[in-house]
Amino acid sequence: MTCPKPMMTPRLIMLLATLFGGFAVAAGAFASHALRSQISDRALEIFTTGATYQMYHALALLAIALLLSRTSTAIKWLQSAAWAFIIGILLFSGSLYALSLTGTRILGVVTPLGGVAFLGGWICLAIAAWQSDPLLK
């Protein structure tokens, strides 16, 4: 996996992490209060799964931002992990939100692509941990 051309600075990653995290909280509250009586239990479960995975990966982005600010090695892998998590949130969580709200089944084919992006991000993060100076001093 190669590092994308646009530079992902710790500040930008932290900003995205806070936006994704805040949106995950809002999505969870929306599901709990506004959607509960509007969609089926299965659709609500799908929506909630999207919010949950979005929050997990928003927190992972926050960790990446902090790690990038502390190390001078493995930057390529940390940035690649950030990109993969961002893409994963957009594809995985985004498709689950859309699927649960619209019932358009074809959106379900996008979800696994987001899952693959998540897995790729975790692999990049593992490689960063292996190749770097001690990330946590």
C-alpha positions as CSV (number, residue, x, y, z in Angstrom):
1,M,0.0,0.0,0.0
2,T,1.4,3.4,-0.9
3,C,0.9,6.7,0.7
4,P,-1.6,8.9,-1.1
5,K,-0.2,12.2,-2.5
6,P,-2.2,14.7,-0.3
7,M,-0.3,15.1,2.9
8,M,-2.3,14.1,6.0
9,T,-1.0,16.3,8.9
10,P,-1.7,15.5,12.5
11,R,-3.9,18.6,12.7
12,L,-6.0,17.6,9.7
13,I,-6.4,14.0,11.0
14,M,-7.4,15.2,14.4
15,L,-9.9,17.6,12.9
16,L,-11.5,14.8,10.9
17,A,-11.4,12.5,13.9
18,T,-13.4,15.0,15.9
19,L,-15.9,15.6,13.1
20,F,-16.4,11.9,12.5
21,G,-16.6,11.2,16.3
22,G,-19.2,14.0,16.8
23,F,-21.2,12.8,13.8
24,A,-21.2,9.3,15.3
25,V,-22.6,10.6,18.5
26,A,-25.2,12.5,16.6
27,A,-26.1,9.5,14.5
28,G,-26.5,7.3,17.5
29,A,-28.8,9.9,19.2
30,F,-30.7,10.3,15.9
31,A,-31.1,6.5,15.7
32,S,-32.2,6.2,19.3
33,H,-34.7,9.0,19.3
34,A,-35.9,9.9,15.9
35,L,-35.5,6.7,13.9
36,R,-36.7,4.2,16.4
37,S,-40.4,4.6,15.4
38,Q,-39.7,5.3,11.8
39,I,-37.7,2.3,10.5
40,S,-37.7,-1.5,11.2
41,D,-35.7,-3.0,14.0
42,R,-33.3,-4.5,11.4
43,A,-32.8,-1.1,9.7
44,L,-32.2,0.5,13.1
45,E,-29.6,-2.2,13.9
46,I,-27.9,-1.5,10.6
47,F,-27.8,2.2,11.2
48,T,-26.4,1.7,14.7
49,T,-23.7,-0.6,13.4
50,G,-22.6,2.2,11.1
51,A,-22.5,4.7,14.0
52,T,-20.5,2.3,16.1
53,Y,-17.9,1.5,13.5
54,Q,-17.6,5.2,12.7
55,M,-16.9,6.0,16.4
56,Y,-14.3,3.2,16.7
57,H,-12.4,4.5,13.6
58,A,-12.8,8.2,14.7
59,L,-10.9,7.2,17.9
60,A,-8.3,5.3,15.8
61,L,-7.9,8.5,13.7
62,L,-7.3,10.5,16.9
63,A,-4.7,8.0,18.0
64,I,-3.0,8.2,14.6
65,A,-2.9,12.0,14.8
66,L,-1.2,11.8,18.2
67,L,1.3,9.2,17.0
68,L,2.1,11.3,14.0
69,S,2.9,14.2,16.2
70,R,5.3,12.0,18.3
71,T,7.3,10.2,15.7
72,S,9.5,10.8,12.7
73,T,9.4,7.3,11.4
74,A,6.7,5.2,9.8
75,I,4.9,8.4,8.8
76,K,3.9,6.8,5.4
77,W,2.2,3.9,7.1
78,L,0.4,6.1,9.7
79,Q,-0.9,8.4,6.9
80,S,-2.0,5.4,4.9
81,A,-3.8,4.0,7.9
82,A,-5.6,7.4,8.3
83,W,-6.6,7.4,4.6
84,A,-7.9,3.9,4.9
85,F,-9.9,4.7,8.0
86,I,-11.4,7.8,6.4
87,I,-12.3,5.8,3.3
88,G,-13.7,3.0,5.4
89,I,-15.9,5.4,7.4
90,L,-17.3,6.9,4.3
91,L,-17.9,3.6,2.5
92,F,-18.8,1.3,5.4
93,S,-20.8,3.6,7.7
94,G,-22.1,5.8,4.9
95,S,-23.5,2.8,3.0
96,L,-25.1,1.4,6.2
97,Y,-26.7,4.8,6.9
98,A,-28.0,5.1,3.4
99,L,-29.2,1.4,3.3
100,S,-31.1,1.7,6.5
101,L,-32.7,5.0,5.6
102,T,-33.6,4.2,2.0
103,G,-33.9,0.5,1.9
104,T,-32.0,0.4,-1.3
105,R,-30.4,-3.0,-1.1
106,I,-27.8,-2.3,-3.9
107,L,-26.0,0.0,-1.4
108,G,-25.1,-3.2,0.5
109,V,-22.4,-4.0,-2.1
110,V,-20.5,-0.9,-1.0
111,T,-20.3,-1.9,2.6
112,P,-17.7,-4.7,2.2
113,L,-15.4,-2.2,0.4
114,G,-15.5,-0.1,3.5
115,G,-14.7,-3.1,5.6
116,V,-11.7,-3.9,3.5
117,A,-10.5,-0.3,3.9
118,F,-10.8,-0.7,7.7
119,L,-8.8,-3.9,7.6
120,G,-6.2,-2.2,5.4
121,G,-6.0,0.7,7.9
122,W,-5.3,-1.7,10.7
123,I,-2.7,-3.5,8.7
124,C,-1.0,-0.2,7.9
125,L,-1.1,0.7,11.6
126,A,0.5,-2.6,12.5
127,I,3.2,-2.1,10.0
128,A,3.8,1.4,11.4
129,A,4.2,-0.1,14.9
130,W,6.6,-2.7,13.6
131,Q,8.8,-0.3,11.6
132,S,8.9,2.8,13.8
133,D,11.0,3.9,16.6
134,P,9.1,3.3,19.8
135,L,5.8,5.2,19.1
136,L,5.0,5.4,22.7
137,K,7.9,6.6,24.7
